[in-house]
Amino acid sequence: MRRFVEMFRTPDGVSRLNTFVLVCSLFLLWGAFSGMIDVLNKHFQDSLHLSKAMSGFVQGAWYGAYFLVALPAGWLARRFGYRGGILTGLGLAVIGCIMLIPAVQLKASQDVVFAAFLTALFVVGAGMTCLETVANPYTTLLGTLDGAVARINLAQTCNAVGWMVGPMIIGAFVMSTTKVANTSNHSLYLPYLGLGGVVALLIVAFIIWPAPDIQAPREAKPATRPTEHKRPLQTEWHFVFAVIAQFFYVAGQTGVFSFFINYVKDRGYSPAIPHWLAAHLPSAVEFYSNGAWYVTQYGAAALLTIAFGCFTLGRLSGSMILRFAKPHIMLALYGLINTGLMIVVVCNGLKIGGNVVHLGWMGVIALMLSYFFMSIMYPTIFALGIKGLGQNTKVASGFIVMSIVGGALAPIFMGYMADVFSMRIGFIVPLVCFAVIMLYGFTWKSLFRRDMLPIDDGLAGLEPLPAH
């Protein structure tokens, strides 16, 4: 216990544990907000009669905010310090939550109402972008240098818990507990207003609580061969492929998150609940129709929460496994497994020779398991992409962060495929995404070794790959 507490003591001897706990609440907060938006796709399809492609603009607005606001948020943090960046993010979140009140009450066309919702969600997303941009590096400074990785992983666990809680929070207000879909937006603002109240309390807390603007120690001049070469970033293929892989990862992740409920509730292959299990489930998560029990919209949101639980478990177990396993091999294997799981998801309901392949719950379970194997992909791709770049690391990091725009584009395209063909066909998009990630994992070692060669030599002077 003492060793744990000492992890939060800065070089000046001051313990920053209380500040760290307060910052962890930010990770929990943006996790909850992020988890909530993945319920809105299905809800807006019912309440505003949107196509699946149009509902994908929910993620377009959210991840579009990340793409557009990340760099300005970094500038704010440099100009006004970590506290200033946090307060800006919290303030934007409150404004966005309040904007949902008039959006709900609008008496206008469905397109105008949807645009109002998207605008409010964009503002909330901009606030979360500020928090994420500031809070991640801030956690690494709230204690000893060698405890930085442990602290950020601990904070990220709070973020994963928020992802679990978010669907249940909003699901209680907008998801139907019967076989009839909820077509009203009347209560949509309530969960956001509730979280807005929590955000307001956090604003007060960060105003009165000492949140020192600790500066990172000056980076030492790179001394090893792999970080001394001055090769342009566009020729560092392990980095270039990382940007591509991260784009596809966020695209695949967002696609799975966004249309999970659609897949579970699709009429073509929505599985029936076994009678022995239905007898033990609460009425809010099941309904009876044509001699069988099925999952309600609220029940689908509950399954989404369980899926995010798999994501949390994957992140915790993955962080332990990565202490011993090679990251690029782990990434490749997880990508391979998720590619296989997406094949199962796509094949559920496939017609072969006039017969339909009914995989039932196997398809849903495969989709839920994909959350577990997605969990390590983002940080692992990030770490592999910037490895060995020396003074180019910060610039390279910015490019990898901007690749999150994949999350704004993929749900729209995936929704279009679902509208034209079927929901299961739409999951070909994340299938391709995970295949790209698998390829990056399997090729990373050779790309990295090639990039670390001296610029003017062939194989001569090649240093061994650093230990993982």
N, C-alpha and C positions, 0 to 999 in steps of 0.2 A: 504493500500500500504506500509506503514511504517513497519507494522508487517511482510509483505512479505520480505522486504529488510533485516530486522533484522535476518531473518532465515538464512542468509548467513554470519553472523558475528561470527567469531571464538572467543574463550575465551580471546584471546589477544587483542580483539577490532578491528581487521582488517576485512574489508568486502571482501569476496571471491566470490561475485556475478559474476564479469567478468570472473574469472577462471571457475566458474560453467557453464556459457554460452558456453565457449570454450569446456569444457568437454562434454556438451550436443551435440555438433557437432559430437563427436565420436559415440554417441548412434544413431544419425541420419544416420551416415555413415555406420555402420555395419548393420543397419536395411535395408538400400538400397541394400547393397551387398547381404544380405540374401534373400531379395525379388527377386533379379535378378536370382538367381540360380533356382528358381521354374519355370521359363519360359524355361530353357534350356532343360528340359527333352523332351518335345514335339519337340523342335527345332532339337535336335540331332537325334531323331527318324527319322525325315525327311531328314536332311542334311547328316547324316552318315549311314542311313538305319539301325538303331539300334533297337533291341527289347525293349519292355518296361522294362524288367528285366535289360538289359544292361544300359539303360538310368538311372536306379536307382543308378548307381555308381557315378552319379553327386553328389547326397546327401551323398553317401558313402565317397567320398573324402572330402567333406565339413565338415561333422560331425565327420569323422575320425580325422580331424585336431583338432577339439575341444577335442576329447577324448585323443589324444596323446600329445597335446601341453599345455593343461590347467595347469598341475602340473609344467612343466618347466617355464611357464609364471608366475606362482606364485613365483617361486624361483627367477626369474629375478627381479620381483617387490621388493622382500625382499633384494636382493643384490644391486640393482641400484636405488631403489626408484620408486615412481609412474611415474615421468617424464621419467625415463629410460625405464620402461615397456611400456609406451605409445609410445615413439619414436621407440622402437623395433617393436611394432605392426604396426605402420604406415610405417616403412621402409619395412617390409615384404609385406605389401599390395601393395606398389609401385612396388616392384620386381615382384610380381605375376601378376599385371596388364601388365607390360612390357613383361612378358613371353608369353602372349597371342598373341603378334605380330608375332614372328616366328612360333607359333603353327598354326596360320591361313595360313601362307605361306608354310607350309610343303607339299612337294610332296612325299607322302608315302601312305601306306595302311591306310584304315579307322581305323583300330585298333591302329596304331601308332599315328595317328592324335588325336584320342579320348584320348589316354594315355597322349599326350602332353597337351590337354585341362585340363584333370583331375589334372595333376601335377601343372599347373598354378593355378587352382582353389584351390588346397590343400594349396599352399603357401599363397594365399589371405586369405583363411580360417584360416590359422595359425596366420596371422596378426590380423584378427578380434578376434581370441581367446585371444590373448594378450591384446587387447583393452578391451574386455568384462571382463576378469579376473581382470584387474587393475581399470577400470573406475567405476564398480559397487561399490566396497568399498570406492573408492576415493570420490564419491559424498556424502557419509555419513559423511565425515570429513570436508566438505567445509561449515561449519557454526555451528549453535547451535546443541547440542546433541538431544534435543527434536524435532528438525526439520529434522532429518536424514531420517525418513520414507517418509516424504513429498517430500524431495529433490530427492530421488531415484525414487519415483513414477513419478515425473515431468520429470526426465531424461528418464525414460522408455517410457513415452508418445512420446518423440522425436523418440525413437527407433521404436515405432509402426507406426509413420508417415513415417519413412524410408521404412518400409515394404510395405507401400502403394505406395510409389513413385518408388521403384525398378522395379516392373513389367512393368510400363509404360516407364521407361527409356530404358530398353533393348528391350521391345516389339516394340518400334519405329524403331529399327535397324534390328531385326531378324524375327519378326512376319509378315506374309503375310497379306495384306489388300484386297486380292481377294480370290476366292475360290481355287486357286492353291497354294499349300504349298511352302514356301521358302526353297529351298534345298542348299542354299549357306551359307558358313561361312565367306565370305569375309568381312562383316561389323561387325563381332562379337566382335572384339577387341576395336571398337570405344567407346562404352559406358564405358568399363573398362578403356580405356586410359583417357577418360574425368574425371572419378572419381579418377583415378590415379593422375591427375593434381590437383584435390581438395586435395587429400591426401598430395601431395608435399607441398602445401600451408600450410596445417595444421602442417607439420613438421617444417616449418619455424616459424609458430606462436608459437609452443610449445618450440622452442629453444629460442626465444626472449621474450616470455611472462612469467611473474613470475608464475610458477606452483609449489608452495611449497610442499615439501614432508612431509606433516603433519602426525604425528603418532597418531594412535588410543589410547585413554586412556586405561590404564592397567585395565584388567577385575578384578572386585571384586571377592573375594572368595565366591562361592555359599553358601547361608545360609539356604535355605529352604529344607525341606525333599525331594521333588521330584528331586532335583539336587545333593543330597549328596550321594545317593547310588552308589556303584561301580560295578554295573552289567555290564558284557561284552556287547559290542554293538550288537553282533549277537543274544543276547537273548532279546533285546529291540524290540518287535514285531511291535510296531507302527513305528519304524525307518526302520526295515527290509522291511516291506510292503511298506514304502515310497520309498525305492530304487526301488522296483519292479514296483510300480505305476508310478514313474517318468520315468523309462525305457519305459513302455508302453505308457505314455503320449507323450514323444518325438517321439516315433515310430508312433503313431497315427497322431500327428500333422504333422510330416514330410511327411507321406503318403498322407494326404489330400492336403497339400501344393503342393507336387510334381506332383500329377496326376489330379489336378483340371482342367487344360486345356484339358488334354486327355479326361476327362469325358464330358466336355462341347462339345468337337469336335467329340466325338465318333459317327460313322455313324449309329449305331444301334438305338440310342435314342436321338440324337442331336435335340433339339426342334426348331421348326420354329418360327421366329419372327412374331407376329401379324402384319397384314398389316397396321393397324392404327398407330402402333408404328414405323414400318419401315420407314414410310413417314417422321418421324422427326429425324431419326438417321443419323449421317455422313456416307458417303460411305465407309470409312475406316473400319468400324466395321460390315458391312453387305454385303452379296452378294446374287444374285438372281439365283435360280436353280430349275428347274422342277416345276415352278409355285409357289414357296414359297421363302421367305427370310430367310437366315441363318447367324449365327455369323461367322465372319472371325477369323483367328488366332489372329489378333490384337484385335478384339472385345473380344475374350476370355481372353486375357491379361488384357483388361480393366475391365472385370467382376472380374478377380482376384484382381485387385486394389480395387474394391468395397468391395470384401470379406475381404480384409485386413482392410478396413474402418470399417467393422463390428467388426473385432478383436480389433481395437483401441477403438471403442465405448464400447465394452464389458469390456476392461481393465479400462476405465475411470469410467463407471457405477459400475463395480464390486468393485473397490477400495472404492467407497462410500458406497455400500451395506454392505461390509465386516466390516464397522465400527459398524454395529448394528447386523448383522447376525452371526451365528456360522459358522466358516470357513469349518468345516467338513461336515455340512449339505449343505452348498452352493456347495461344491465340489461334494457331492453325487447327488444333484439335477441336476447340470450342466452335470455331467456324464450320468445321466439317460436320460436327454433331448437329448444329443448328440448321445447316443445309439439309441434312437428312430429316430433321423434324419438320421443316417447311415442306418437304416432299410429301410427308404423311398428311399435313394440313391440306395441301393442294389436291391430293388423291381422294380425300373424303368426299364422296358424291360423284366420283368420276364414272362415266359410262364406258364400259368395255364390252363390245360385241352385243349391245342391247341390254346388258346387265349393269346395274348401278352398284358401285363399291360403297357399302355403308360401313364406315369405321366407327360410327357412334362417338362414344366418349374418348376413343383413342385419338381422334383428331383434336379435341379440346385439350386433352392432357398433353399432347405433343406441343400445342401452342403455349400452354402454361409452362412447360419445361424449358421452352426457348428463352424465357425470362432469366432462368438460372444461368444459362450459358452465354447470355448477352452481357452479364453483369461486369465482367472484367475487360470487355473489349475497348471501351473508350479510353480509360487510363493507360491500358497496355499499348494501344496504337500510338497514343500521345508520347509515351516514354520511348518507344522504339523509334519513332520518327525524329526526335530531337537528339538522339544519342550520337555523341561524337561531333556535334556541330560547333562546339566552342563558343566563340563570340557571336556566332549567327543564331544561337539558341533562342533568344528573345524574339527575333524577327520570325524565325521558323514557327515558334509557338503561336504567334499571331495568325499566321496562315492556317495552321491546323484548327485553331478555335473558329475561324471564319468558315471552315468547311461544315459547320453545324447547319448551314443553310440547306443542306440535304434534307433536314427535318421539315423544312417549309415546303419543299417541292414534292417529295415522294407521296405524302398522303393524297394530294390532289390527283396525281397520276394513278395511284393505286385505287382510289375511289372511282376514277373514270373506267378503269378495267373492270371493276366490280359492277358498275352500271351497265356496261356493254355486254359483259359475259356473265360472271357470277362472283360472289364474294371470295370463294375459294381460289378462283383464277387470279384475283387481285393479289393473293399472297405469293404469287410468282415474283413480285417485286422484292420483298424481303429475302426470298430464296436466292435471287441473283446477288443481292447485297451481301449475304453471308458467304456466298461462294467467292466473291471478290476478297473478303476479309481472310478467308481460308488461304487463298492464293498468296496474299501478302505475308501471312505468317510463314508459309512454307518457303518463300523466296527471300525473306528478309536477310537471313544470314549471308547469302551470296551477294546480295545488293550492298549490304553494309561493308563486307570485306572489300568489295570493289571500290566503294566510295572512299575508304580509308587508305587506299594506295597513294603513295606520293604522286603528285600531279605529273611530274616529268619522267617517271620511271614505269617499267612494266611491273612484273611481279617482284622485282628486287626491292628489298626494304619493307616488305609487308609484315606488319606486326601482328601477333596473335590477337584474336578477338578477346576483348576484356571479359572476365568472368562475370556471370550473372548472379 
